[in-house]
Amino acid sequence: MHDVIIIGAGPAGLAAAFWCDELGLDTLVLEQGESVGGQLQKIYNPINNYLGVAAANGQELLDRFAAGVDQADFDLWTNTAIDSVELKARRIRLASGEDLQAIGIIIATGVRRRKLGIPGEDEFVGHGIMESGARDAQLFAGRDVCVIGGGDAAAENALLLAEICPTVTLVHRGKTLRARQEFRERIQSNHCLTVFKEAQVQRILGGEQIEAVEILRAGAIKPFQMAVGGVLIRVGVEPNSELFRGQLQLDPRGYIIANGERETSSENVFAIGDVSSPLAPTISGATGAGATAAKVLAGRLTARG
Ligand SMILES: Cc1cc2nc3c(=O)[nH]c(=O)nc-3n(C[C@H](O)[C@H](O)[C@H](O)COP(=O)(O)OP(=O)(O)OC[C@H]3O[C@@H](n4cnc5c(N)ncnc54)[C@H](O)[C@@H]3O)c2cc1C
C-alpha cells in the first residue's frame, strides 16, 4: 500500500511527486511513456512564460525539472501501461497483471493531440506529416505545404512555415479562424498564405511521401486535389481520461472536474494539470495544481494519524 500513486509524469505529475516526497509521503509515479516530461517533449519554441526560468525549448525546461526531481526520493516507473483503475478502492491493475493500491491517487494524464481520422493521417507519419513547424522547418523548406486547423497552434505554425515554404494553405472547417487577432492579421497580409475556410481535408495522398491532399469546400459537390509536399495537423487536443470514465465526474468534453483543492468526485482522488484544465492549460498551472493536491492529501493523511 502506497500513500499516493500519481498517474502521468508531465509537469503536473512531476511537481506533485516532488511535493509528495517533500511532505514525507510514500510516492509512486506511473508513466506510460519511455521518459518523463509529457508535452514538454513537444515544445520546440522558446518558453518565456514560466516565471523565473527562460528556456530555449521544452526539453531545456524539462532538464531543469529533471535536475530538481533527481534530488527527490520517489519511485518512478516509466513504460508502465495501466490496464484498469478502481478509483473507489484506489486500486490499479497494470497491463503486466500486477495490482497496486494507494490511499490517494493523483491523476495527471494530460492531453493528446486530436486526430482527424482521415486516410493518410497515420500512414504518412515520418513521410510528410510534420510534427511541428519549428522543429521541421528546414526539412520542409522549399515545399508547398498544407496546415489543417484554425486555432492559435495552426496559425502560428502556418506563419512559421510561410517564412520558408513557397506556399502554405491553411484549411479550416469553421467560418472564421479562431486564432488570436495578431495571427489573423499577419496571415491576411502574408502573400505566401492562403486560407480555405469552411473546408475539410478528406484524404492525404501519395506514394512513399505525401504528394497531395483532397479538400472539400463548403457548397462543393466534389472534392479537389491540391499538390503538397507536407501536412501539419493542429485540430486541438483531447483529455486522457478514458481510464476513469464512469468513475468520476467529467465535463462534456471529457475533462475531469476538480475543485480548487484539486479534489474530484471520488474520495482521495485528485486531478491536476491539463486533464482537468480545459480553459487554462499551462505549465505553471500544472505544477501549481501538483503542489496543491500534494498538500491537501498530506494534510488529510496527517489528520488521520
Ligand atoms: C507546442 C506546445 C507549446 C506549449 N507552450 C507552452 C508555453 O509556452 N507555456 C505554457 O505554460 N504551456 C505551454 N504548453 C502547454 C504545456 O505543455 C501543458 O500545459 C503542460 O505540459 C501540462 O502538463 P500535464 O502534466 O498536465 O500534462 P502533459 O504534459 O500532457 O503530461 C501528461 C503525462 O501523462 C502521461 N500519461 C497519459 N496517460 C497515461 C496513463 N494512462 N498512464 C500513465 N501515464 C499516462 C503522458 O504520457 C504524459 O507524460 C505548450 C504545449 C504544446 C504542445
Ligand as a Chemical Component Dictionary entry (heavy atoms), coordinates in Angstrom:
data_LIG
# 
_chem_comp.id                   LIG 
_chem_comp.type                 NON-POLYMER 
_chem_comp.pdbx_formal_charge   0 
_chem_comp.three_letter_code    LIG 
# 
loop_
_chem_comp_atom.comp_id 
_chem_comp_atom.atom_id 
_chem_comp_atom.alt_atom_id 
_chem_comp_atom.type_symbol 
_chem_comp_atom.charge 
_chem_comp_atom.model_Cartn_x 
_chem_comp_atom.model_Cartn_y 
_chem_comp_atom.model_Cartn_z 
_chem_comp_atom.pdbx_ordinal 
LIG C1  C1  C 0 3.657  23.013 -28.736 1  
LIG C2  C2  C 0 3.260  23.373 -27.328 2  
LIG C3  C3  C 0 3.683  24.572 -26.808 3  
LIG C4  C4  C 0 3.348  24.917 -25.489 4  
LIG N1  N1  N 0 3.816  26.097 -24.982 5  
LIG C5  C5  C 0 3.562  26.408 -23.682 6  
LIG C6  C6  C 0 4.108  27.599 -23.100 7  
LIG O1  O1  O 0 4.834  28.369 -23.741 8  
LIG N2  N2  N 0 3.783  27.871 -21.799 9  
LIG C7  C7  C 0 2.986  27.054 -21.046 10 
LIG O2  O2  O 0 2.744  27.347 -19.883 11 
LIG N3  N3  N 0 2.468  25.914 -21.591 12 
LIG C8  C8  C 0 2.733  25.575 -22.872 13 
LIG N4  N4  N 0 2.217  24.423 -23.401 14 
LIG C9  C9  C 0 1.275  23.618 -22.578 15 
LIG C10 C10 C 0 2.022  22.774 -21.525 16 
LIG O3  O3  O 0 2.997  21.974 -22.146 17 
LIG C11 C11 C 0 1.000  21.923 -20.782 18 
LIG O4  O4  O 0 0.072  22.784 -20.140 19 
LIG C12 C12 C 0 1.663  21.022 -19.722 20 
LIG O5  O5  O 0 2.592  20.146 -20.323 21 
LIG C13 C13 C 0 0.595  20.201 -18.984 22 
LIG O6  O6  O 0 1.222  19.297 -18.132 23 
LIG P1  P1  P 0 0.490  17.968 -17.629 24 
LIG O7  O7  O 0 1.476  17.281 -16.759 25 
LIG O8  O8  O 0 -0.838 18.288 -17.108 26 
LIG O9  O9  O 0 0.210  17.104 -18.941 27 
LIG P2  P2  P 0 1.164  16.519 -20.071 28 
LIG O10 O10 O 0 2.327  17.387 -20.310 29 
LIG O11 O11 O 0 0.249  16.217 -21.196 30 
LIG O12 O12 O 0 1.703  15.146 -19.436 31 
LIG C14 C14 C 0 0.860  14.049 -19.189 32 
LIG C15 C15 C 0 1.694  12.793 -18.970 33 
LIG O13 O13 O 0 0.830  11.739 -18.580 34 
LIG C16 C16 C 0 1.188  10.547 -19.280 35 
LIG N5  N5  N 0 0.015  9.679  -19.358 36 
LIG C17 C17 C 0 -1.144 9.872  -20.067 37 
LIG N6  N6  N 0 -1.979 8.826  -19.885 38 
LIG C18 C18 C 0 -1.357 7.964  -19.050 39 
LIG C19 C19 C 0 -1.706 6.695  -18.493 40 
LIG N7  N7  N 0 -2.877 6.108  -18.748 41 
LIG N8  N8  N 0 -0.815 6.066  -17.688 42 
LIG C20 C20 C 0 0.396  6.651  -17.415 43 
LIG N9  N9  N 0 0.795  7.851  -17.918 44 
LIG C21 C21 C 0 -0.074 8.494  -18.707 45 
LIG C22 C22 C 0 1.645  11.070 -20.638 46 
LIG O14 O14 O 0 2.450  10.106 -21.294 47 
LIG C23 C23 C 0 2.409  12.328 -20.233 48 
LIG O15 O15 O 0 3.757  12.038 -19.925 49 
LIG C24 C24 C 0 2.552  24.029 -24.693 50 
LIG C25 C25 C 0 2.137  22.820 -25.238 51 
LIG C26 C26 C 0 2.493  22.475 -26.524 52 
LIG C27 C27 C 0 2.062  21.127 -27.079 53 
# 
loop_
_chem_comp_bond.comp_id 
_chem_comp_bond.atom_id_1 
_chem_comp_bond.atom_id_2 
_chem_comp_bond.value_order 
_chem_comp_bond.pdbx_ordinal 
LIG C1  C2  SING 1  
LIG C2  C3  SING 2  
LIG C2  C26 DOUB 3  
LIG C3  C4  DOUB 4  
LIG C4  N1  SING 5  
LIG C4  C24 SING 6  
LIG N1  C5  DOUB 7  
LIG C5  C6  SING 8  
LIG C5  C8  SING 9  
LIG C6  O1  DOUB 10 
LIG C6  N2  SING 11 
LIG N2  C7  SING 12 
LIG C7  O2  DOUB 13 
LIG C7  N3  SING 14 
LIG N3  C8  DOUB 15 
LIG C8  N4  SING 16 
LIG N4  C9  SING 17 
LIG N4  C24 SING 18 
LIG C9  C10 SING 19 
LIG C10 O3  SING 20 
LIG C10 C11 SING 21 
LIG C11 O4  SING 22 
LIG C11 C12 SING 23 
LIG C12 O5  SING 24 
LIG C12 C13 SING 25 
LIG C13 O6  SING 26 
LIG O6  P1  SING 27 
LIG P1  O7  DOUB 28 
LIG P1  O8  SING 29 
LIG P1  O9  SING 30 
LIG O9  P2  SING 31 
LIG P2  O10 DOUB 32 
LIG P2  O11 SING 33 
LIG P2  O12 SING 34 
LIG O12 C14 SING 35 
LIG C14 C15 SING 36 
LIG C15 O13 SING 37 
LIG C15 C23 SING 38 
LIG O13 C16 SING 39 
LIG C16 N5  SING 40 
LIG C16 C22 SING 41 
LIG N5  C17 SING 42 
LIG N5  C21 SING 43 
LIG C17 N6  DOUB 44 
LIG N6  C18 SING 45 
LIG C18 C19 SING 46 
LIG C18 C21 DOUB 47 
LIG C19 N7  SING 48 
LIG C19 N8  DOUB 49 
LIG N8  C20 SING 50 
LIG C20 N9  DOUB 51 
LIG N9  C21 SING 52 
LIG C22 O14 SING 53 
LIG C22 C23 SING 54 
LIG C23 O15 SING 55 
LIG C24 C25 DOUB 56 
LIG C25 C26 SING 57 
LIG C26 C27 SING 58 
# 
